Amino acid sequence: MTKSNFISTATPLAVQIAGQPVVAAPKKFSTGSVGYFLNGKIDVRLPDGTTVKLQVSASLTAIGSKEWTE
């Protein structure tokens, strides 16, 4: 696998957090690794019935991809 092959063939991942959809998009990170990144906002209901808005972000890095050729 190469970094450019990953970026050109990887498709977005549908992820659910607290039952709400968020999309992780393929990304080349500034570190040189590749993987997926997601960023979004979700509403979460607390046990007392209060709803809070949360900002979520995550990076999913392909293990060893930093060493892949471009």
ABEGO torsion letter per residue (X at the ends): XBAAAAAAABBBBBBBBGGBBBBBBBBBBAAGBBEBBBBBBBBBBBAAGBBBBBBBBBBBBBBGAAABBX
